[in-house]
Every structure is written in structure tokens, then in C-alpha cells.
């Protein structure tokens, strides 16, 4: 997702005396937020009940 430009990441600094791998922190980009909004809009559109045809 980072390669596509949807989010940015950085490693959290490791505190003195800490062991193990540092955590990676992620943050969405503007493009990532737009894609997420579009995904939610599509989800709402497909989850809506189908329109009933008008009776003649």
C-alpha cells in the first residue's frame, strides 16, 4: 500500500535499553483517504436494498 501511495510509514525510535525490533508507524496519505472514502461509498451503494419497480 505504501508503494501505491496510500500510506506513509516510519520506524519509531527505539528507547535506550529496549530490546527487539522498533515498531513501524503508518499514516494514510491524502490519496489513501480518498480511496477509503470511495470504498465506503461503493460499500453503501451495494449494501442498499434494490429499488422496487413502479407498479403500473
N, C-alpha and C positions, 0 to 999 in steps of 0.2 A: 504494500500500500504506500510505502514511502517512495518507492521508485515511480509510482504513478502520480505522486504529488498530493495525495490525500492527507498525509500527516507528516509531521516532523518529529525527530526523536533526538534525545541526548542522554548521555550517561550521567547519573547522579554521582557527585564526588563521594568517594569512599572516606568515611570518617577515620581519623587516626586510630590505629589499633584494631580496626574492623577486619574481619576475615571474609572470604567469599567474593563473589562477583558483585560489582556495583549494579544497582537497578537501572533499567532503561526507562526513561520517562517519555511519553508520547503526547503530542498535541495536534489536534486537527488543523489543517490549513483552511483558507477561505474556500478553495476548490473542494476540499473534503466535506465542509459543511454544506455546500451547495448540492453535492452528490447525495449526502444524507437526507437533505430536505426533499430531493426528487424521489429518493427511495421511499420515504414516508408517504409522499403524495401518491405514488403508484400503489403502495400497500393499501391506502384508504380507498382508492378507486376500485381495486379488485376485491376488497372486502365488503363493499357496499352491495346491498341486495339489487338484483337486476330490476330495471324499470318495467312496470306492468304495461302491456299494450292497452291502448284506449279501446273501450268496447263501443261498437257501432250502434 
